[in-house]
Amino acid sequence: MEEVDVEPTTTPIPGFDSNQKHLGFVWGPGDILVYETIYKASGGSAGGCPFVHEVRKDEDIYSPILRKLFNESHHIFVGLQRIREDLPSKNKKPQFVSISKNYRSVIRACMEELQQVLTTLKWWKPSLSTLKGVISMMSHLSLWCEQNFNIFCTLFFVCDPLAGSLVLHLLDWVRLHKADVDEKAREVLASESPAEHQAYWDVVISYVLQGRMDEARQVLVKQAALQPAARVMFKLLDNLLMKMPIFNPGETQTLTEFDVKWRHWREEVDHCLQDQSFASNRHLEDICKILVGDEDVLLEYKELLSTWYHFLVTRLLFSHPTVKPTELHYYAQVLTTTLYMIQKPLDSILLAAFEFDIHQVIKDCSIALNNWWFVGHLTDLLDHCKLLQSHNLHFGSNLREFLLLEYASGLFTHHSLWQLAVDYFDHCPEFGRVYLELQIERVPLDTERKALKVIRICEQRQMTEQVRSICKIMAKKALRNNRLGSALSWSIRAKDAAFATLISERFLQDYCAKGTFSDLDLIDNLGPAMLLSDRLTFLGKYREFHRLYGEKRFSDAAKLLLSLMTAKIAPHSFWMTLLTDALPLLEQKEVIFSADQTHELMFCLEELTSGKSVPTPDKPMQVLGTHPLTLYLMAVSLSIS
């Protein structure tokens, strides 16, 4: 949770007189902490409520099952962005259809996993009723999303607006989402006497209502075997079911030819009804009436149809099999105003889709659903298909970008999903980078590994300021934990001269206290980075002096030591340490320092002890103090001379 520098805001709750209750809240990176406080009327504070409530913006991202959906759909989204814009439309359409199927697959997998978890929870303790309710709601919403993503894609870009293939697609849609008839059929056929099972006729009629004539015929055989006297009647119905034409755009048959064939078949069914060929068997007669689209009979089996859109598809199948997508909304409106009352907001969304009002669909979905995943990905797909009329919103971004930005912003509040959000921001050309720059700074840098991951993302996008900011944060964290090597490394990466100077001072202080350097590998390999600050340069050079001394390269070590003082690189506070380091070199058997170099050491010592400026060859040498080290240096100088 982010820190705040001011007192949290409190909001009074009306209805209290003496002890007024208030709510305080603290903003975090995507969440809010809400807590209750109590103030007495006199002004004194009373004991506060011990409970603190966390209010989250996008609760769904914390579900492990939905996280799988977010991860898998991210890969599909990125693949969609890679489809070349310059490809002809006819070449892109198969790719868009494939993308839509992939989205539907991941939604369905999520829905099935939620249902599996819900089934498991039914055997657990009653105390988990709240959790069961949440998962049940998520499961129903996932089912709705999968159903409607399917039909939206079918209507908006899969189905040919002129050909008569719409009913075929609608039948596939209904069969996919009304699969309980198959489970019931397995139960009936597995019984000892399927034809006498109480659900037998429900199975047969359900298959007919879904246009699954082959399955209906197979189940009818069981009943025909029990009634030899009615075999002719069953054979007649079997023939009608077998001959029912279904338009398939993949075949060579034209729409006109299909229409003529369908009318002939319809006349044949009408003739059987007029002859009362099935009058002796109510179920067979009802099936025959369904084949001619008898609305009264359809209403009798309303329970088997379950939903108004299933009723609509069945009605179109037997009455208007060549309906066009642009005509769909007319039949839907007639149905919903005469037979069904639309009460659920999700049904209103489906009606808007039948009217091809894409913007209304997106608007209603945004209101009805509890996250931006569905509308964000649907809008992106429609935008790529050139089906979304792009218009700028009041704040400058188009609809696609607005929805993707909202979805990605929600992902950024999660500890791992924020990485997915980066790609969504990358594909929002107008405001994506601005959002990313703001959100990336809110990512909690719990570990150095995570910080490096964030930095890599920033460096790939030339986000220099964010890289520096992250490095500074990590440097300060490392310094607080007394990890000087890590702190120095981060400050160098941030190019922060002031902080590098501070850490270099800490290294020197540690050396004075312990007599050794820590993190030698880092200091030995500073390279050009030591030029970031004078103090860092001194640290690197002073370490180099120790390395030269250790390698017994005394002459090079002496020159470097002297240059650190005369070039004013070494801090004054460290001069006495440097002069002390010079003593072992002065005591060597061979002469390391020349007379002039020894004089320069004396001048440095005099400046350090008296505060006077260091003499130069152009100025006469002043009388030096009587510091023991001064006398020692004078003696060395005289012996050299």
N, C-alpha and C positions, 0 to 999 in steps of 0.2 A: 504494500500500500504506500502511496506517495506521502511524503511528509508535507505538512502545512505549516505556515509561519504565523497564522492568525488563529484566533479562537474559532472552533467550528460553529457554523450557523445553527441557531435553535429556532424552531417554529412552534408557537403555542397551539395546543389542541383545545378547541372550544368545548365548553361544557363543564369546566371545573372552576370552582370559586376560590376556595381557600388555598388549596394546594394545586397550583396550576401546573399541568404536565406539558412538557415540551419534547420535541424530537430534535436531536442533533445529528448531523451527518458529516462525513468526511469523504471527499472525492478520492478515488484511486484510479489506476490505469484501466478503466473500463468498468469498474465496480463502484458501489457506494456502501460505506459502513453507516448503518442507521442505529441510533441508540436513544434510549428514553432518559430524560432528566426531569427532576421535579423541583419547582421553585415555590417557596411559601409566599403568601400574599404580602407579608411584611418585608420581603426582600431577601431574607436569609435562605440559604440553600438547604434542602433536605437530602436524605439519602437517595441516590440514583438507582435506577433499575439495573440489575447486573447483566441483563441480556443485551448482546450486540448482534444485529442482524445484517447479513451481507446481501445486498441487492445486486443481482447480476443482470447485465444487459442482454446477453445471449446465453441462456441456460443450456440450450441444446448442445453447444459445443463441448460440454463436459460429459456427455453421454459417450461411453466407449464404442457403442454400436454406431452411433451417428458419426463419430470420428472416422470410422472406416468409410462411410459414405463420402465425407468431405475429402479424404485422401484419394480415393479412387476417382471421384468426379474431377478432382484437380488435374489428373493426368489426361482425362478426356478433354477438359477445357483447353489445356495447353496444346493438345493435338489439333483442336479446332482452329486455334489461332495460326497454325502453320499452313493451313490450306491457302494456296496462292490466290491472290485477288485477281490476277490476270487470266485465270483459267476460264474457259467458256462455261456458261451456266449448266449446260447439259452434262459436262464432266464433273461439276461440283455437286450436283444433286445426289448421286449415289453416296458420296462421302458424307453429306449432311444426313442422309437417311441412316448410314452406319453410325454416325455420332449419336443420333437420337436413340437408336437401339442400345447403344452402350450406356447412355444415361438411364434408360428404362431398366436395364439389367442390374445396375448398381442400386437403384431404388428398390427393385424387387428383392434383391438379396438382403438389403437392410430391413425391409418389411418382414421377410420370412424369419430373420434372426430375432427381431423384436417379438414376433408371435411365439417363437420357440421359448424365449425368456419368459414371456407372460404365462405360457403353459406350465413352465417349471414353477413359477411363483404361486400358482394355484394350490400347490401342495405345501406351501410354507405357512408360517404363522399368520393369524389374522392381523397382527400388528403391522404387517407390511401392506395394508390396504392402500395407503397413500402411494407407495411406490408402484403397486399394481395399477392404480389409476393413471399415474403418469405414463407408465410404459404402454398401457392400453390406448391412451390418447395418442401417444407417439406412433403406435402401430397403425391406428386408423388414419392418421394424417399421412403416414408413409404410403398406405394403400391408396389413399385418395391421390396423392402426388403421382404415384406410378400409373394409376388409371388415366389421369388427366394429362400427364405428360405424353402418354401414348396417343390419346385422341387429339390433343393439340397439334402434335407433329403430323398426325395423319391428315387432319383437316387443312393445316396451313401450308404444308409443302410436299407431303408424300402423295396425296390423292390428286389425280388429274381433274381439274375443275370442269372439264367438258365431258369426259367419258363417264360411263355408268358404273364405275368400280367402287363407288362410295359404300354401297350396302355390303359388299364383300369385306371391306376394311372394318366396317362397323360390326359385322358378325364376328370377325376375329377378335375385336376388342371385347365384345360381350362374352365370348367363349373363354377368353383369358381370365376374366374377372368374375365369372359365374361358374366356377369349377366344382361347386358342391354337388352338381348333378352327377358327375363322374363318381364321386365317393358314394353317393346314394345308389347308383347303378351297380357298383361293385358289391354293395351290401345285398341288393336284391338278387343278383345273379349267383351269389354265394349261398343263398338260402336253399333249403331242401326243395321247395316248390316256388320258383321265381314268379310264375304267372299268378300265383295266389297271394303273393306278398302284398301287404297293404300299401306299399309305396310304388307298386309296379306301374300303374297308369301315370302316376306323377313323373316317373322317369321317362316314359315314352313321350308324354306330352311336352316335357321340358326339352327333350332332344329336338322335337319338332319346332318348338318356339325359338330355339337357337339355330334353326336351319340345318341341323345335323341329321339329315335324312338317313344316311347309311347306318348310323348307330341306332336310330329309331326302328329301322327295319329289322335289325339284328335282334332287338329286344322283343319286337312283335312276334317273331317266330315262336317264342316260348308260349304265347297265348294261342296262336294258331294250332299248335300241336295238341292243345287240350280241348279244342273245339273243332273236330273233324267236319261237323255239319256246316260250320261257318267258314270253312277253308276258302270257298270261292270269294266270300266277302273280304277276308284278309288278303287274298291274292290281289283283288282289285285295288285295295288301298296301298298295298306294297308297290303295285305298278305305278300308281299316281305319285307316290313318294320318290320312286326311282326316276321317273321322267321329269320331275320338277327341274326346270332350267335355272341355272345360276350363271350370271354373266362373269366371264373371266377375261380381262383385257389382254392376257398373254396368248389367248387363242386367236385364230384368224377370223372368227365370227365378228361381224360388225354389230354395232348397237341396234341398228334397224332390224337386222336378221334376228337378233335375240328377242327384240320386242314382239315380233310376229310369232316366234316360237312360244314365248311366254303366254301370249294371248290365246293361242290354240290350246295350250295346256290348261289355262284357267277356264276356258269354255268346257273342257272335258270334265274338270272338277265340278263345275256348276251343273253339268248334265247329270252327274252321279247324285248330286243333292236333290235335284228336281225329280229324279226317278226313285228317290228314297232308297237308294242301294244299301245304305247303312242304318236304316231306321230301326232295325232289330238290335243294334248294339250302340248304346249311347256314347261310349268312349270313341268308337270309330267314327261316329257321325260328328262328334265334336272336333276330332282331328281334321276331318274333311272341311268343316266350317272354318277352322283356323287357316287352312290352305287358301281359302278365298278371302281371308281377312275379315271375317265376321267379328265386328267390334264387341257385340254382346257376349260372344263366347270368350273372346280374349279377356274381357273384364271378369268373367267367371274364374279364370285362371290367373288373376292378377297377383295372387300370392306367389305363384311360381315365377313370375316376372320380376318381383321384388323391387325394382326401381322404375321410375318413369322413363329413363332413357333406354332401359331394356325393352319396355313396352313400345317405345318409339321405334327401335330397330326392328322388332318383330312386325310391327304394323307396316313399316316400309318394305320389309322383305316380301310380304304377301299382298301388298296393295300398290306400292310404287317402287319396284326393284331398280328402276333406272333413274332414281332421283339424283339430282346434281348437288354438289356441296352448297351452292348459293341458294338452293331451295330448302335446305335443311331447317333453317330457322323458322320457316312458315309452319311446317308440320310440328315442330317442337312447341311453338307458341299455342297452336290449336290444342295440342294435347295438354299442356300445362294450365290452360285457362278453362278447359272443359272437364277433364278427368282427374287431374292431379293439382294439388296446391303446393307451390314451391315455397318452402319455409326455411330451408337451410341455405346459408350464404354460399356454400360450396356448389349447390345446384344452380344458383344464379350465375356463377362463374361459367358453368358448362353451357348455360343458355347464351351467354355473351360470346362464347367460342363458336356456337352454332350460327351466330349472327356475324361471325368473322370480325368482331369488334376487339381487335388485339389489345388496344390500349386499355379497354375496360377490363379485359381478362387480367392484365398485369396489375391494374389498380386494385381490383377486388382480391386477387391473390395476395397482394402486399398487405391488405387489411386482415384477411382471414387467417393467413398462416403466421406461425410464430417465429420465423426466421427468414432470411433473405436468400437462402440457398436456391429454392425453387424458381423464384421470379428472376434472380440474377442469371442463372444458367439458361432458362428458357428465353429470356430477352436477348442474351448474347447469341444464342442459336438463331433466333428469328432475325436478328440484325445481320448476321452473316448471310442469311438467305435473302436479304434485301426485302424482307416483308414488313419491317418495322419502319414506319415513317419517322425519320429522325428529325426531331425538333428540339431546339435548345430550351432548357428549363430556365426559370428566373435567375438562378445563380450561375448560369453559363455552361453547365454540363448537360450532355444529352441523357436520355433515359437509361440507355444501356450502361453508360459509365456511372451514373448515379447509383444504380442498383448494385453494380459490381463493387463500387467503393464502399457502400454500406456493408455488404457481405464480408469483404476483406477486412474492414475495420473491426468487425466482430471477431474474426479469426485471430486478430492481433492480441486479443486479451487472453488467449490460451497459451500455456507454457510451451507447447510444441507446434500447434497449428499455425502460428504466426509465420512460419517459413512458407506455407502454402500461399498466404496472403500476398507475399512479395510478387509472385507471378501475376496475380490478379491486378495489382497496382501497375506492374510493367505494361499491361495491355489496356490501360486507361490513359490514352495519349494526352488528355488535357490536364487533368488534376492528379493523375496517378503518382507522379514523382513528388508532388507537394505532400500528398497524404503519406507516402512512404517515408519522407524525411521527418514528418511529425511523429509517425508511429514508431519508427525504428529506435528513436531515443527513449521510448517508454518500455522497451523490452528489458526485463530484469536480467542483469548480467550476473547470474549466480556463480558461474565458473569461468575460468579463463578459456576453456574450450568453447563455451557458448559465445563469449566475447569475440573470439577469433572468427567464429562463424558469422556473427553480425558484421564484423569488419570486412570479411571477404565479400559479403553481399554489397556493402557500401562501396568498396573499392571497384567492384565490377561495374558499378553505375556512376563512378567518378563523384561520389558524395564525400568530398574532402572534409568539410566541416564536421560531418557526423563521425567520420573516422577519428578526427582529432578529439572530439568530445568523448567518445568511447574510450580512447586511449588514456585521456586524462582521468576519467572515472576509475579505470582499472589501476592506474598508477597510484592514485590516492588510496584505493583499497589495499593495495600491496604495501604501501608505506605504513598504513595504520596497523597492519599485521607484522610490521618489521621485516618484510621481505624486500630488502633493498635491491637485490639483483633484478627481481621482477619489476619493481617500481621504476628502476632506471631504464629497463628495456621498454616499458610502456611509454615513459616520458620521451624517450628518443623517437619512438614511433609517432608520438603526437607532435614532435618537433616543438616541444614546450621548453624553451631555454630556461625560464625561471624555475620550473619544477626540477629540471635536470640539475641546475645549480644547487638547489636545496638538497637533493638526494646525494650529490657529490660531496657536499659538506658532511652529510651523515656518514658516508663511507670514510671520510678522513677522520671524523671524530671516533668512529669505531676502531680505526687503525691506531690512533693515539692511545685508546683505552686498552686494546688487546695486543697491539704490536704486529698484527697480521691483517691481510685483506681477505674479505669474503667474496665469493662469486668471481674468482680469478678468471675463469673462462670468458665471462662477459667482458671484464675490463681489458683482458689481453686482446680481445678481438673487436674493440670499438671501431677501429678504422677511421674513416672520414667522419663518423658520427660524433667523435670527440670534439669536433669544431663547433658543435651546437652552442656551447657556452665556455667561457674561460675556465670556470671551475672544473668542468668536465674534461677540458683539455689538460689541465694540470693533473687531474686524477689519472688520466691515461698515461701522461708522460712520467709521472712519479712512479707509477707501476712499472713503466719501461725502465726507469733507473734501477729499480730493484731487480728486474730481470737481467739487465746488463751486469750488475754487481754479482748476481748469482752465477753468471757465466764467466766471471773473472775478467770481464772487459772493462778494467778499471778506468782507463783513459777516457773511453766513450761515456762511461757513467759519470765521471767527474765533469766533463763538458756539459752534459745534459743537466746535471744538478746545478751547476753555476748559471746556466742559461735560464733555468726556471726562476731564479731570483732576480737576475739582472734584467730580464725581459719583463719583469713585473707580472708574470703569469701566476706565480705562487702567492697565496694570500699571506699578508704580514703575520697573521697568527700562526702560520706554519713554518716561518723562517727558522726559528730556533730548532725545530725538528730537522730541517734540511741541513743546517749547520752542524748539528750533532751527527747526521748521517755522513758528513764530510770527514769527520775525525778518523774513522778507520782507513779512509783513503790517504789521509795525511800521514798515518803511521806506517804505511807500507814501506818496505825496504827501498824500493825504487821510487823515484820522484814521479808523482802522478800530477800534482798541481804545479804549474810554473809559478815564478815569483809574482808575475802580474795577476795570475788567477788567485793566488793567495791574498794579494792586496785587495782584490775585488771581494773576496770572502770577508776580509776585515772591514771593508767599507759597509757591506751588508749588515754585519754584526753591529757596527757603530750606529747605523741608522736605526736598527732594531732597539738598541739599548738607550740611545740618547734622543731619538726622535729627529736627529739632524738628517739632512739630505746626504745621499751617497756621493763621495768625491768622484771626480772623473779625471782622466789624464790631463785635461786642460786646466784643472784647478789644483792648487797646491794642497797637499794632504794636511788635514788639521790634526791636532793632538787627540789621540784616541783615549778612550776610558781605560780603566784598569780591570775590566771584566776578565776573569780567568781565561776564558776562551780567546779573548783578544790577545792577552799576553802569549798564549800558546801559539796563536797564528803568527804573531810578530816573531817569535822564536823560530818558527818554521821558515818564515820568509827570510830571516837573516841567514839561516843555515843554507838555504837554497842559493842566496846571493853569494 
